Amino acid sequence: MEPRVWKRIALAFGLAALAGCAPQTVHFVHPDVDLGFVRRCAVVPFQNLSSDRFAAARLQPVFLAELLQTEALAVVDPGATLVAYGRLGLGPDTPLTPEQVVALGEALEVQAIFTGAVEDYGQRRSGGDQTNAITASFSMLETETGTMVWNAQVSRDGSSFWRKLFGGDSASQYDVSRRAVRDALESLF
C-alpha cells in the first residue's frame, strides 16, 4: 500500500478513537428567558443519588469554584445560603419546589439559584482499566417564579485516547469532576 493510504487509515482510527472519548453533555436553556437580568446567585446543597455518600459534598465546592472563576455572577457566601436554607426548614437532599425557590431568592436577595444532583461518582471499568468517572446534572432556577431556566447533564471519565495509547492512570476524581463542571457551565456562559 502507498504511504498516503496508511496515513489516511491512521487518521481515521485516530479520529474514531477521539470521538469515542468525547465528553457527553446535554443541556437546555429556556428559550423565553433573558439571562441578562441575573446578577447575583446562590448555590444550594447538591443532591446525592450515587453510591458514594460524600459525592455531593465533594462536587459542590468544585462547582462553586468553577462558577466563581467565570466571574459572570456574584455568588452568595455558602454559609449565608445554608443559614437561609435552615431558616426556611429545607433539607439538604430535598428537591426545591417553585415556592421554596421564590422564598429562598427573597431571603438571599438573588435572582437565580443553582442546584445539582450527583448521579454517578467514583471508579468504573473502561475497557480493561479502572477509571474515575462522574455523571451529574446542574440547574439554574430563576427566583421570581421558581422556573428552571438552564439545565445540563454531563458524564465524564478519566480515560483518554492518549492515556490508552501510551499507558497511564486515569485522571484524578477531582480533575474529572472539574472538567465535568466546566463542560456544564460552558453551555451557560
HELIX and SHEET records of a PDB file:
HELIX    1   1 PRO A    3  GLY A   20  1                                  18    
HELIX    2   2 LEU A   35  PHE A   37  5                                   3    
HELIX    3   3 ALA A   55  THR A   70  1                                  16    
HELIX    4   4 PRO A   78  ARG A   87  1                                  10    
HELIX    5   5 PRO A   98  LEU A  108  1                                  11    
HELIX    6   6 PHE A  161  PHE A  166  1                                   6    
HELIX    7   7 GLN A  173  GLU A  186  1                                  14    
SHEET    1   A 6 GLN A  24  VAL A  29  0                                        
SHEET    2   A 6 MET A 148  ASP A 157 -1                                        
SHEET    3   A 6 ASP A 129  GLU A 142 -1                                        
SHEET    4   A 6 ALA A 112  SER A 126 -1                                        
SHEET    5   A 6 ARG A  40  VAL A  43  1                                        
SHEET    6   A 6 ALA A  74  VAL A  75  1                                        
SHEET    1   B 5 GLN A  24  VAL A  29  0                                        
SHEET    2   B 5 MET A 148  ASP A 157 -1                                        
SHEET    3   B 5 ASP A 129  GLU A 142 -1                                        
SHEET    4   B 5 ALA A 112  SER A 126 -1                                        
SHEET    5   B 5 GLN A  47  ASN A  48  1                                        
END                                                                             
